[in-house]
Amino acid sequence: MSLVAEVAKDLDKIFTGSYKLSQFYSSVSGSAGREIEDFDSSDIGPEGNATHSAMVRLPNQTTIAIMPRIKNVGEREWLAKKAQSHFEDYVDDIKEKLCSKLDPDLEGEWTTDLRNVGMQVSTSLGFFIEFTPKGRKRPSFRIVFGAKGLTQGGKLPDPHELMTACLILKKQKVNVNTINALKGDKKIEKIKEIVDGLYAVAGDIVGGSGLPGFYCEKERTTPDCVNFAKAVSISNVIIDKLNGAKIHTIWQTGKQWAREIRKYDVQKDDIKHYNSSDIVIKFETTAIHYWGISLKKAKWSASGPDEPTLLNKPMYGANGFIQKRIKPSEAAKVEKAKKKFFCGAMKVKHGEIYKKKKIATMNIKELLKGANESFQGNEKNNMLTGTGEYKCNPNIYFKEMNDVFLSNFDGKKEFFNDFLDTVFKFKLQSYLKDAVFHFTLITGVGDWKNGDLKVQEMEEIWHKTTTEVFRELFGDATNTEFRLIPGFDKTGKARRQAFDPKIQPGEAAKLFYDMRIGPKGGEHTIVNIEVRYKGSLTSEPQFQVFFSTAKNGFKALYKRTAAKLAHKPRW
């Protein structure tokens, strides 16, 4: 095995802790073209192939190119500079680990530089860590941090919904195994052939959007294989469920609901678009039906995909789901703690003055803007968890959010009914009063990995089954417990909250909760909730909701109920 291949294989042993590659790219992934795909250090290309699509490339015998995929090609330089500012702090540690791979008797010089990547890998800037043996002019080993841009400018439109709709419209089931059996360029050629066919019928999807995202560049040469895989995982299931029914029309609802289906775009309380269908299919069996499908995405993994996010909303603030359901005095407590916390964090970082202004006199908008500019990566996490040098400033903001949340909603059946209906839409039929409209939540699980399509079919969450699950839960008089409690991981261990005094540097800056229903000692965990900052500190923290996969959780309840209803006609 060559030196570069050996080092590439051990990247996760070299880049560890605070400078772990996947952690770094996840922490800097942002918006407006700066979205970075999850970095996979095991995605290693063949030696001598500079143009391979892998995230870790070996263009020659001396070079390892770290090539994460970023949405906007114009943001590659930004990412290279981010890599420089981050990894320069750990260069000595990295060099020490790399030296164990090199000839121990070899003398030479380590250097770092920011320059064009070249080597046929990229035309953009990259951050270089290089070793040049004594007496030689050229480096014998280098690691370069570059990036692969997916689009020529702006945010790449997400093609997942439109791709899925086109596959369904064409009733085109895709045999993934047949495609993966093809050799070399024939595999990409076959995928492109299919995607070209979808591109040709995209205009038949009413309200369709996302067409430019079908390909990774404006020349339309390379199909977006990742989103194609996710679309296939859904469309193959939907086509089977339609069972040969005649399809009249498919709508995409992202821009607006078309006139014919507008009556299904119902509002519930403060939720403008309660019906979360991303596409609606009009089809005919013995009668006309409308089928609304809420599309989720999950990355394929050999160990099984993570559950998709079912709901993603601000918790507090002007548009906060929780704030609208608590007293103004409670919301004021949260805001007061927020200002005090960020004021304390800014003082730890800058002292009393920031940009010639006393931090203590700043309003909350100024504090958040300053904090967003001041805290990045690991330091941001330490600040939010009150660890490291920020131990003197515990996260009283998250603590107050937590206390208000639990005190207002733990044990409240009405809140559980309202909140879980917002997630699962199990009351949709009562709002629609239309038996011909059906609703499904389904997740596309797929990826393009090591030159193969990876596709997994996830379970469809069918509205009739979901409605029955919650009818039994809320109608059973023995379900006296409606518990909102701090969350547990898959092993049953309590998760540490961001304000926990025992939290350690590097642990997640989040709040975790479980929602449980049932008799004491026999509760069903319905969903897991996480609260965190998704990006900018100037935005409100988001709460994210996930299916519970616990032994006695929602997924188990759903499967048991689905088995009982299996004999009933679908349509």
Secondary structure, DSSP 8 states (H G I E B T S, - for coil): --HHHHHHHTHHHHS-GGG-HHHHHHHH--STT--B----TT-EEEET-TT---SEEEEETTEEEE--EEEEGGGHHHHHHHHHHHHGGGHHHHHHHHHTTS-TT--EEEEEEEEEEETTTEEEEEEEEEEEETT-SS-SEEEEE--EEEESSS-----HHHHHHHHHHTT----HHHHHTS-THHHHHHHHHHHHHHHHHGGGSBT---GGGGBSSTT--SB-HHHHHHHHHHHHHHHHHHTT-EEEEEEE-SS---GGGGGG---BTTBS--S--SEEEEEESSSEEEEEEEEEEEE--TT------SEEEESSSTT-TTGGGS-HHHHHHHHHHHHHHHHHHHHHHHTTEETTEEGGG--HHHHHHHHHHH--HHHHHHHHHT-GGGTTS--HHHHHHHHHHHHHHTT-HHHHHHHHHHHH-TTHHHHH--TTEEEEEEEEEEEEETTEEEEEE---EEHHHHHHHHHHHHH-TT--EEEEEE-B-TTS-B---TT-TT--TTS---EEEEEEEESTTS-EEEEEEEEE--S-TTS--EEEEEE--STTSHHHHHHHHHHHHTTS---
